[in-house]
């Protein structure tokens, strides 16, 4: 591709897809995208992953392995619709408590409605706030999860620092994100699908292809696995590692606050 990925040195804070924007302008532009797609969020991820995001999210929760005891708390950031939080609560046999944080009120409204319908309102709460300024004291949570959200945060290094701050000693950080395909031929096929098909299908299904163009462009700009690993380590995390899924279409990064 002619557009290069950003690196561990930064750059996503002024990158709105392939467009360069002012450092303070990205957040409002991203907010508009998710207001538009909130009610179609699962469809959006189905389009962008050919449905595989459901398996990747299951694998994320399996690696997290939440304990089956009361009092364990997880913060799920950029998880407004509750997709990860509900999986975690189920995996804990209903013992975990999940705080879902999102900057977008439309996404949170979908999540609250889903939690009520699933009978999980007692295990979840929903907070509208910025990942760069978490409204929680130090050492509050046992785990911090974020799925397909970190690339939409303007100052990723600040969000990673906040993740480290709010985790208890021994706490776990897990981030699932679209990444750099590392299999020959698959990379070209995925690129063609992303840029040629996804915006057109998005427009056909929702009437607006622009949000989908931004989302596929943001994937192409996000740091690759090695560079993002470096960023997580710089935030203070130890034992940082990652697992590729589907040839690197997505990667799951793990770190510990030790």
Steps between C-alpha positions, in 0.01 A plus 500: 500500500613854434392615846733378775404384846584719793770370733570486870613863465135606455295664230149364553404816693497700174381218274130480415527204268729618221420867567727713714305703755581733787606337826178610668264415215512123473282414800190684377537350153524148645201569725291583193598168342378299798181699542423393143583130543392437862187307408693306235813434699488120479427525128798733462733248663347216301576688178854586604590151620268274299341404832828388654492774766264283703757219516782744579301653785429154640874425482575828679276410793642147509854641533379742768348206688300705753476327840173350619492702820322812615683830530707476181467820294575571135497829312402458136594815309346606169258214555174693497278226360618253765632232268810420704353580841212255458738225392717562806206487740379177340849346518518583872170318557339831588753598767701773324397863496568686177518876465446594136655833408447680172527860387198455274156522659327333205712189542436494875125525445515183290702327771266594784203372303677173423605454864142540617369254243767246598432542873854625559428849634615392847839389365567802284509875515550744216714812519531773239858622515825538308759220492767768536349624830351209691276614789624234743754492784834325462503120536125449462467210254628145468495514120475753217369393162454688175388346170521684168510833678859602569565615143217753534659663806697809392782474757554128531800534731287703745225237497756226565636698794149534640446126459813435706394750766154358569615137514580337831848351546483166322228631269467393137479713184351347185451680170344345190553703184517466125865480405749426223435187294814288497401229251595542132199531267260535792626856553411597142163328514411665830612842374284463189201393709546782749537790261282387211217307661444616859414868433267401214323236708480742792335760280260244359398372844503824700477769234838649592834358396719775648525352852616172351763674288641660815501171688693306235744789458557515877594132495760564230651784705513321836845387624587140417534228762861569591459877524186475711678251728769765551237759592343270759840431656578871514179554699649286776359156428705182540487162328355665190408260222256459215316233306406535136160388378414416140849569374529833679171654389455545872745479791439459871755678721554414865689674779522485878540766768766340718 
